[in-house]
Amino acid sequence: MKVLIATDKPFAKVAVDGIRKEIEAAGYELALLEKYTEKAQLLDAVKDANAIIIRSDIIDAEVLDAAKELKIVVRAGAGYDNVDLNAATAHNVCVMNTPGQNANAVAELALGLMVYAVRNFYNGTSGTELMGKKLGIHAYGNVGRNVARIAKGFGMEVYAYDAFCPKEVIEKDGVKALSSAEELYKTCNVISLHIPATAETKNSINYALLKDTPKGAVLVNTARKEVINEDELIKLMDERADFKYVSDIMPAAHAKFEELFAERYFSTPKKMGAQTAEANINAGIAAAKQIVGYLKDGIDKFKVN
């Protein structure tokens, strides 16, 4: 069996070493495709792969057509919208993610972005503090729960809304569960986004939702850029000089945001939420273990298709 790591943003060496140890201990071969620059390189590399570990790399129908021996793809991370699930299912390929492995790294970045925003991007002027502010967590999954844990250490009042997470689960963590996204956005000074990009959520963070946020509100996005209605966010920020947007995913309209809102907008140059040594290692080794478990024993606990 051949396992391919296909990453245009490579894992750290220590992570690759950990993955290799898991794969070779199972009697499988490990191949590496790192920092590739053309899709043709990926298409060639997948031809004889039985399993693939990816990060933000695109696995679409064309890749799946080329991978005749493929049985499983594991996305080392939580989000998996870079994999065409329908095409994978049609090719009888199992797709998994590694939920929770990057959660603390993303949560710490979210809090860092909050501090950066409320301190006016460290521009030398007087800002505000997070202590005593109301934090709204939109989606209470692995990352949201870690954000809540850290935010309580800052002395923030923590609220959450999640259409799929029971109120009791949220409130047992000492977090106040709200009944709608609208209520969350009206209540909280800082909103931290953790929703996935789905047909229902794309463009859902819009003018109507944001217009009633409290004065001085901050929107923090470490989720997906597709969930933001960029035109409507620009309209809102144009009308409200008090509103700030900080993101770990560069918007399509990045240049326009910078031009219009230079002192109230920031985006990382590329997605950095999981870019820590610890998350890198955790997610990579989890992916390797899941592949071995699936190929040897058919374990598909984290299957998403």
C-alpha positions in Angstrom: 0.0 0.0 0.0 1.2 3.5 -0.9 0.4 6.5 1.2 1.0 9.9 -0.4 1.4 13.2 1.5 0.4 15.9 -1.1 0.9 19.3 0.4 1.6 22.6 -1.3 2.1 24.0 2.2 4.3 21.2 3.7 4.1 19.7 7.1 7.0 20.4 9.4 9.8 17.8 9.2 8.9 16.5 12.7 5.3 15.9 11.5 6.4 14.1 8.4 8.7 12.0 10.5 5.8 11.1 12.8 3.6 10.3 9.8 6.3 8.1 8.3 6.7 6.2 11.6 3.0 5.4 11.7 2.8 4.4 8.0 5.9 2.3 7.8 5.1 0.6 11.1 2.0 -0.6 9.3 4.1 -2.0 6.5 3.1 0.7 4.0 5.2 2.9 1.7 5.2 6.7 2.2 5.6 9.1 -0.7 6.0 12.9 -0.6 4.8 15.7 -2.9 5.6 19.0 -1.3 5.5 22.6 -2.5 4.1 21.5 -5.9 3.3 24.4 -8.3 1.2 22.7 -10.9 -1.9 20.5 -10.8 -0.2 18.2 -13.3 2.4 17.3 -10.6 -0.5 16.2 -8.3 -2.2 14.2 -11.0 1.0 12.3 -11.7 1.7 11.7 -8.0 -1.7 10.2 -7.2 -1.7 7.6 -10.0 -0.6 4.7 -7.8 -1.6 6.1 -4.3 -3.9 4.0 -2.2 -4.3 6.8 0.4 -3.6 10.6 0.4 -3.0 13.0 3.2 -3.7 16.6 2.3 -4.0 20.0 4.0 -5.6 22.8 1.9 -4.9 21.0 -1.4 -7.8 20.5 -3.8 -9.1 17.0 -4.5 -11.6 17.3 -7.3 -13.1 14.9 -9.9 -10.0 15.3 -12.1 -7.7 14.2 -9.3 -9.9 11.3 -8.4 -10.1 10.2 -12.0 -6.3 10.0 -12.1 -6.1 8.1 -8.8 -7.2 4.7 -9.9 -6.0 2.9 -6.8 -7.2 5.4 -4.2 -9.3 4.2 -1.2 -9.1 7.1 1.3 -8.3 10.8 1.5 -7.7 12.4 4.9 -7.7 16.2 5.2 -5.3 17.0 8.1 -7.6 19.6 9.7 -11.2 20.3 10.4 -12.6 21.9 7.2 -12.9 19.7 4.1 -14.6 21.9 1.6 -11.4 21.5 -0.6 -12.5 17.9 -1.3 -15.3 17.2 -3.8 -17.3 14.8 -1.6 -19.8 13.8 -4.3 -17.0 12.9 -6.7 -15.2 11.0 -4.0 -18.3 9.0 -3.2 -18.8 8.2 -6.9 -15.2 6.9 -7.0 -15.9 4.8 -3.8 -13.2 6.8 -2.0 -13.6 7.5 1.8 -12.9 11.1 2.9 -12.1 11.9 6.5 -11.0 15.0 8.4 -9.1 15.2 11.7 -11.5 17.2 14.0 -10.0 18.8 17.1 -6.4 18.5 16.2 -6.0 22.2 15.1 -8.6 23.5 17.5 -6.4 25.1 20.1 -4.1 26.7 17.5 -7.0 28.3 15.7 -8.6 29.5 19.0 -5.4 31.1 20.2 -5.1 32.9 16.8 -8.7 34.1 17.2 -8.0 35.7 20.6 -4.8 37.2 19.2 -6.7 38.8 16.4 -9.2 40.2 19.0 -6.5 41.8 21.1 -4.9 43.2 17.9 -8.2 44.7 16.9 -9.3 46.3 20.2 -5.8 47.8 20.7 -6.2 49.6 17.4 -3.7 47.3 15.5 -0.9 48.5 17.8 -0.9 51.9 16.1 0.1 53.8 19.2 -3.4 55.1 20.1 -5.5 54.2 23.1 -7.6 51.1 22.6 -9.9 49.0 24.8 -9.7 45.8 26.8 -11.4 42.4 26.3 -12.1 42.0 30.0 -15.8 42.5 30.7 -16.7 42.5 27.0 -19.3 40.2 25.6 -17.9 37.6 23.2 -20.3 35.8 20.8 -19.1 32.4 19.5 -20.9 31.5 16.2 -20.8 27.7 16.1 -19.7 25.8 19.2 -17.6 23.0 17.8 -14.0 22.1 18.8 -12.6 25.5 17.9 -15.5 27.4 19.5 -15.1 25.5 22.8 -11.4 26.4 22.9 -12.2 30.0 22.2 -14.6 30.0 25.1 -12.0 28.4 27.4 -9.4 31.0 26.6 -11.8 34.0 26.6 -12.9 33.2 30.1 -9.3 33.6 31.2 -9.5 37.1 29.7 -12.5 37.8 31.9 -14.9 38.0 29.0 -18.7 37.2 29.2 -19.0 34.3 26.7 -22.1 33.6 24.7 -22.7 31.1 21.9 -25.1 30.1 19.2 -25.0 26.8 17.4 -28.1 25.5 15.6 -26.9 21.9 16.0 -25.4 21.9 19.5 -27.8 21.4 22.5 -28.2 24.3 24.9 -27.2 22.0 27.8 -23.9 21.2 26.1 -23.0 24.9 25.7 -24.1 25.9 29.2 -22.3 23.1 31.0 -19.1 25.0 30.0 -20.3 28.1 31.7 -21.2 29.7 28.3 -24.6 31.4 27.8 -26.5 29.7 24.9 -28.6 32.1 22.7 -31.4 31.0 20.5 -30.5 32.6 17.2 -27.6 34.2 15.3 -29.5 37.5 15.3 -29.6 37.5 19.1 -25.9 36.7 19.3 -25.0 39.6 17.0 -27.2 42.1 18.8 -25.8 41.1 22.2 -22.0 40.8 21.7 -19.2 43.3 21.3 -16.9 40.7 19.7 -18.1 37.9 17.4 -15.9 35.0 16.6 -16.9 33.0 13.5 -16.5 29.2 13.4 -19.2 28.1 10.9 -18.3 25.8 8.0 -18.8 26.9 4.4 -21.9 25.1 3.3 -24.8 25.9 0.9 -26.7 27.3 3.9 -23.8 29.4 5.4 -22.2 30.9 2.3 -22.8 34.7 2.3 -24.8 34.3 5.5 -22.8 36.9 7.4 -24.5 39.9 5.8 -25.7 43.4 6.4 -29.0 42.4 8.0 -27.1 40.3 10.6 -24.3 42.8 11.3 -26.2 46.1 11.3 -27.5 45.7 14.9 -24.1 44.8 16.5 -23.2 47.1 19.5 -21.1 50.2 18.9 -17.4 49.3 18.5 -18.1 45.8 17.4 -15.4 43.5 16.1 -16.0 40.6 13.8 -13.3 37.9 13.8 -13.2 35.3 11.1 -11.0 32.2 11.4 -13.5 30.0 9.6 -14.0 30.4 5.8 -14.1 33.5 3.6 -17.1 32.2 1.7 -19.4 32.7 4.7 -18.9 36.5 4.5 -21.1 38.5 2.1 -18.2 40.9 1.2 -20.2 43.5 -0.6 -22.6 43.8 2.3 -19.8 43.9 4.9 -18.2 46.8 2.9 -21.5 48.6 2.9 -21.8 48.1 6.7 -18.3 49.3 7.4 -18.8 52.3 5.1 -21.8 53.3 7.2 -20.3 52.5 10.6 -16.9 53.9 11.4 -16.8 52.0 14.7 -16.9 48.5 13.2 -13.8 46.4 12.7 -13.1 43.2 10.7 -10.1 40.9 11.3 -9.7 37.7 9.4 -7.5 34.7 9.0 -8.8 34.3 5.4 -8.0 37.0 2.9 -11.2 38.3 1.3 -11.7 38.3 -2.4 -12.1 42.1 -2.1 -8.9 42.5 0.1 -7.6 45.5 -1.8 -10.9 47.3 -1.4 -11.1 46.6 2.3 -7.5 47.9 2.7 -8.2 51.0 0.6 -11.4 52.0 2.4 -10.8 50.7 6.0 -7.1 50.7 6.5 -7.4 51.4 10.3 -10.3 49.0 10.9 -9.4 45.9 8.8 -6.7 43.3 8.9 -6.2 40.0 7.1 -3.4 37.5 7.4 -1.7 37.0 4.0 -2.6 33.3 4.0 -4.7 31.1 6.4 -2.6 30.7 9.5 -5.0 29.2 12.1 -3.4 25.8 12.0 0.1 27.0 11.4 1.8 26.0 14.6 4.3 23.2 15.2 1.9 21.5 17.6 -1.1 21.5 15.3 1.0 20.5 12.4 2.2 17.4 14.2 -1.1 16.5 15.8 -3.2 16.7 12.6 -0.6 14.9 10.5 -0.1 12.0 12.9 -3.9 11.7 13.4 -4.3 11.5 9.6 -1.8 8.7 9.4 -3.4 6.8 12.2 -6.8 7.1 10.6 -5.5 5.8 7.3 -3.9 2.8 8.9 -7.1 2.1 10.9 -9.2 2.3 7.8 -7.0 0.2 5.5 -6.4 -2.5 8.1 -9.7 -2.6 10.0 -12.2 -0.5 8.0 -12.5 2.0 10.9 -14.2 5.1 9.4 -15.1 7.1 12.6 -14.3 10.5 11.0 -15.7 9.8 7.5 -17.5 12.9 6.1 -18.9 11.5 2.8 
